[in-house]
Amino acid sequence: MLIHDDRLFPADPSTRGVARRLYAEVRNLPIVSPHGHTDPRWYAENERFPDPAQLFVVPDHYIFRMLLSQGIDLARLGVPRRDDGPVETDGRLIWDLFAANYYLFRGTPTRSWLDHAFATLFDLEVRLSPETADLYYDRIAERLATDAYRPRALFERFNIEVIATTESPLDDLKWHAMIRDSGWSGRVITAYRPDPVVDPEFEGFAANLARFGEITGCDVATYAGYLEAHRVRRAFFKSFGATSTDHGHISARTADLSRIDAERLYAAVRTGGGTAAEADLFRAQMLTEMARMSLDDGLVMQIHPGSRRNHSPALFDRFGRDRGCDIPGRTDYVSDLKPLLDAVGMEPGLTIILFTLDETTYSRELAPLAGVYPALKLGPAWWFHDSPEGMMRYRELVTETAGFQNTVGFNDDTRAFPSIPARHDVARRVDCAFLARLVVEHRLDEDEAAEVARDLAYGLAKRAYKL
């Protein structure tokens, strides 16, 4: 078989038996996907996926960054270029290149997600390799040509209760409008990601602000008008189901400037000028401003700091953002979040979900912070740590201080649609393995562990994200 029934469960027979029983309680629970990057256009138009390469390879930076690391040009994988220059468009050629290099993914979570999708969606029972590439391509292409593999049908097959996509404040949300007006019962909501208009170092920042003012009717030449534009746009996103905002800052730094100082800072950066230090301070100020807005409008705030994005300027110049060249960096939470926490951290009506790419902060900073401030919750193991080992490290390092109820379950944070059920299955198996160990060590009764397992798989995400 391609995937084993006991994958990721403990080797010890007694512990494995408990894990199996716990997993049986949660394996078929609906999927709550409160944060991700799938394309809302898929659900709006409900068109068939063009070919296996377009479904699995082209949109997934987990795949093409590994191939890039072996010197394979992204253009050969069909990844679009910024200048719209030529890239490979023959799906079978892309697939053959992928299959020839599938061995590179041995031992990685990407391999487990892919094998899960191949086995459960397409009934494939042998490994992908150069010898089986045609079998895979033909089987997947044949299935994709049927109505049962259109995006909405897969959404329902995956048992997705709700999924959130992530859009810029400059997005007109037309695909969400099309979904809403279609009468389809699938719940696809948006999330407010204001980076293009809060980061002075974001490409085209001045032009983005001008557009921001146009679509909101607010005078963004003033700081007051700029803040009002955010309020207007957040309300617009809420009308399309948004329950959260998302902030992808380089650090967790926050600030709480006086109004006069904030106005001066905005004047320095709004036209695309200002120093790097001023840009950093403005991003810090805006995290606190966004937290205050969340107190007013109820949107849950997510902070995803610590990624040194677009680390290779050459790759960014050719292919743009989100092309696998974002690298984790050290992150300070205790000092950097203090201005925000001083302002709103004790507000029980506010939810701020913290993520990290710096695992050294789990037990030293994040768990103690979430273990005391009512406004804080811990997001799950994220991105580079979205793996069985990363998930287990997360549980081991945060539970002793933050417990389970100060975490928010799991979110898949993916652009790769077929990986969603696979990722949730991995998280459920790892959590059940962790809980089983607590049971056999007599630190938790099995009925309690079953209740926690259901919360980690389903309940915590629904409550934390107000879904």
N, C-alpha and C positions, 0 to 999 in steps of 0.2 A: 504493500500500500504506500501511497505517497505521503500520507500523514497518519500518525499513530494515535489511537484513542487515548493513550496515557501521556501524550506529549506534555512536557513541562511539569508533570507531577513528581513528587518526591520518589526517590529510589527505594526508600525504606517501605516495606509492604504495609505496615500498620498505618503509617502516616499517609501513604498513597490511598489507602482505603477511605480515610477520613476526607481527603481531598476530592476523591471521586463523589462521595455523598454530597459534599458541599457544592461541587460543580453541578451536580444534577439539579440542584435547587435554582441555579442561576443561568444555566446555559441557554435557555430559551426565552429569557426575559427580553422585552423590547430594547432596541438600541436607542439611547439618548445621545445625540452627537451635538453638544452645545457649542463647539468651536471647531471650525475647519475651513477648507479652502476649495471645496468642490465648486464647479461652475454652475450657477443657478440657471444658465441657459440650457443645460442638459435637461433639467426638469421642466422648464418652460416650453421648449420646442418638442421635447420627447422624441427626438430623432434617433435613429439607430446609430450606434458607435461605428465609425467608418471601417475599422479593421483592428486586429489584435494589437498592432503596434501603437495605434492611436489610443487604445484603451489602457494598455499597460505601461508602455515605455515612454512615449513622448511627454506626458504630463507629470512624470514622477521623478523628482530630483533625487530621491533615494537611489533610483536605478542609474540615472545617467551620471551622477557624481562618481560612483564607483567605476564606471567605464571610462570616464574622463581621467581618473587617477591612473589608468593604464595607458593613457596617451591617445584615446579614441576621441576624435573631433565630434563635438555635439551636433554639428551639421549632418554628420553621417547617421545620427539617431533621429533626425527630423525635428530637432529643437529649433523653433523659429528664431531668426536673427533680428536684431534691432533695426537693421537697415532693409529688412524684407529681402535680403539676398537669398540666393539659391541654397536649399537644404534638401536632403533626401526625402522624397515623397512616396517611394515604393515601400508599402508596408511590409512586404515579404523580405525585402533586403534588410530593412531595419530589424525585423524579427530574427533573421538568420544571424545578424551581427550580435544581437542580444543573446541568442541561444548559444552561440559559439563561446561566449564569455560568461555563461551562467555559473560556471564553477567558481567565479570570483566571489559569489555571494554565500559560499559555504560558511555556516556558523553565524550568519547575520540575521537580524530580525526580518530584513527584507525578504530573505529566502523563505522564512516560515510564512510570511504573509502571502507571498506568491504561490507557494505550494498549496496553502489552504484554499486560495481562490481557484487554482487549477483543478484541485480535487473536488471541491464542493459545488463549484459553478459549472464545470465543464467535464466532470467525470473522467479526468485523466488520472491514470494509475502508474505511469512511469515518469522518471525524471526528465526534465527538459535538458536537451543536449543537442549537439549538431545533428546526431542521428535521428532524433525525434522532433526536430524543429518543424518539419512539414506536417507531421501528425498533429502537433499542437496548433499550428497556424490554421490548418484546414478545419479542425474541430471547433476552434474558437470562432473563426470566421463564419462557419455554418450556423452556429448558435446565434451569433450577433445579427444574422440576417432575419431572425424570427422576432415576432412581437414580444415574446417572453423575455427578451434581453434588452428591450428599450429601457431608458433610465427610470421611468416611473415603475415599470414592472419589477426591475431590480430593487428599487427603493422598497417596494412592498415585500419582495422576497427576502430581503435582508432584515425585515421586521423593524424598520426604522420608524420610531414614533415621532421624532422631530430631529431636524438637522439644521444647523446654522451655517450660513456662508459668511464671508467677510468682505465688506465693501468700503471703498473710500467715500468720504463725504461728498466728493464730486460726482459720484455715480448716480445716475437717474433712477436706478432700481427698476428698470423697465422689465427685466426678466422676472423679478418678484411680482410686479404688477400682472404680468402675463400668467404666472402661476396662480395668483389669487383669482383672476377673472376666468380661469379655465374651468372652475368647478371641481377640479381634482381634489381629493381629500387629503393627499400627502401634505404634511406640515413642513414647509421650508421657510425659514426666517432668515433675516439678515443680522449683521452685527456691525457696529460703528467703529471703523478703523481710521482715526483722524491723522495718521502720520504725515500724509502729503501736505497738510496745512498746519501742522504743529512743529515740524522739524525744518528749521531754516536751511539745513544742509541737504534736504530732499531735492532731487533734480526738479527744476522749474518751480521752485517755491513761490516766487513773486507772482508768476502767472497763475499758479494754483490759487493764491489768495484773491487775485482779481476775479477768477471764475467763482470762487466761494462767495464773494460779495454779490456777483450777478445772480446766482441761483437762489440766494436767500433774501435779496433785497436789503441787505444790511450794509452799513458804511464801514467796511473793514479797514479804512484808513485810520480809524480810531480803535483803541483797545476795547472800549466798551462795545463798539459795533462788531468787532471781531468775536468777542465772547458771545454776543447775542446771536451771531451767525451760527455758532456751535449749538446754541440752545434750539434754534429753529431747525437745524438739520437733524439733531438728535430726536426731536419730536417727529420729524418726517420718517426717520428710520423706525421709530416705535410704531408708527402707523402700519408698517410692514412686518410687524411681529418682533422687532428687535427687543431683546431683554438684556443685552450686554454691549459694552464697548471693549476695544482691544487696543493695546498700546505697545508697539514694538521698539522701544527705545534702546539705545546702545548701553545704557546703565540704568540703575534703579534710582538715580539721583532725583530728589524732589526739592522744591524751594517754596517759600511762602513770603513773597516780597510784599512791601507796602504797595498800595495802588499807584502811587506816584512813580515808584521805582519800576513797577511792572509796565506802566505806560511808556516810560523812557526806554526800557528794554525792547518793547515791541516796536517802537519807532526806529530803533537801531537795526532790527533784523527784518522788518516786513518787506523791504524792497530787495531782499536778497543780499544785502550787505551784512555788516557786523563781523565780529571775530568768531573764531571757533569757540572761545570761552563764552561769548554772549549766546551763541547758538545752543550750547550745552545748558546754560542757565535758563534759557527760554523753554527748552524741553522740560527741564525740571519744574519750572513754574507751572507749565500746562498740566503736568500730572496732578498737581494739587488742585488746580482749577477744575479739571475733569472730575476729581473726587467730589468736590463741592457740588458740581452739577448733578452727579449721581445721587447725592443726598436729596436733591430737589426732584429729579425725575424718576428715580428708582432703578436706573440701569445699573447692572452689575459691572464692575470695572475689572478688567484683566490686564495685568502688566507682564509682558514677555520681554524682559531685559537680557542683556548679556551676549547678544549675537553680534559679532563683528561682521556686519553684512557686506556682501560684495567685496570680499577680501582681495580678489584678483581684479584689478582695473581692466586688464586685457580681456578677461572673460565678460565683465560687465559691459565693456564697450561693444563687444560683438553680440552678446545674447541678452543683456539686461539683467533685471532682478530675478531672484528666486531660481537660480540656475546651479544650485548645489555648492556655491562657494561662500557660504556663511559659516563662520568659525566661532566656537564658544570662547568666551574670555572670562577672566576673574570678575566677580561682582560683589559689591559691598551692599548689604541690605540694612544692617543696623544703623549705620550713620546716614546713608543716603535716604532712607525712608523717614528719618526722624521728623523733618519739617511737616511732611504730610500727616504722619501719625500724631504729631502734636496738635494739628488742626482738626483731624476728623477720626483718628484711630479708635477712639472710645465710643464711637457712634454705633449702637447695635443695629440700627436700621440700614447701615451701609455694608455692602459686600465688596471687598477688594480681593481678587484672587491672584496670588503671586506664583510665578513660574521661575524656574532657574535652569541655566545650562552649566552652572557651577555647583557640582555635587558636594564640594567641600563645605557649602553653606547649609546643607540640610539640617544637621544636628546642632551646629554652632550658632546659626542665625535664624533660619526660616522657621523651624519647629518652635523654638522659644518665642519668636514674635507672634506666630499664629496661636500659640498656647496661652497668650495673655490678652492680645488686642481683639475686642469683639468684631471689629470691621474686617479682620484678615482671615483668609482661608488659603490653604496651600493647593495649588494646581498639581496634577499628577506628573510623573516622570515624563519629560518633554523632549521631543526632537531626537537628539543624539542619544538620549537615555530611554527612549521609547522601545525598550527591549526587555526580554525576561530578566536579565541580570540587572538592568537599570531599575525596573519596577521593584524587584526584590530589595535592592539597596535602599530605594526610597522608603518602602514600608519599614525596613529594619531601622532606619535612621530617624524617621520622623514620628513613628507611632509612640515611642516611649515618652515624648514630651507633648506632642500635639494630639495624640489619640487618633481616632478615626473620624470623629465628627467635625474636626477642624480641617478636613480635607474634602475634596469635591468629586470623588469618584474618578472616572476616566473620561478623557476626550481624545479623539483620534487625530485631530489637527492635520488632516491629509487633503491632498489634491487627487489622490489615487482612489477613485470610487470603489473598485473591487476589493481594496484592502480594508474597508471599513469593518465588515463583520469579522475579518481575520484579526484585526488589531484588538477589537473588543473581546474576542475569544481568548487571545493571549492574556489580556489584562485579567479576565475572569479566572483563567487557569492559575496564573501566578498568585493572585489574591487568595484563591482557595488553597494553594500550596502553603502560603504563609500562615493562613488561619489554621490549617490542619496541624502545623507544627505547634502552634499555641495550644491546641486541644490535646495533643499527645503529651505535651510537657505539663499538662494540667494547669495551664494559665488561663484557660477559657473553656467554658462548657460548650458542647457541640451545638446546642440550640442557640446559644449566643453567637457562635461563629456563623451559623446559618443566617441569622439576622444581619450580622455585619456584612456577610457576602452579598446579600441582596441589596444592602445600602450601597456598597462599593460599586456594584454592577449597574445600579439603576436609581435608587432613591436619592443619594447625595447629589448627583448631578441635577436631577429635577428640582430639588429644593434650592441648591446654591444658585442656579441660573434662572430660578423663578419660572420653570417650565411646567 
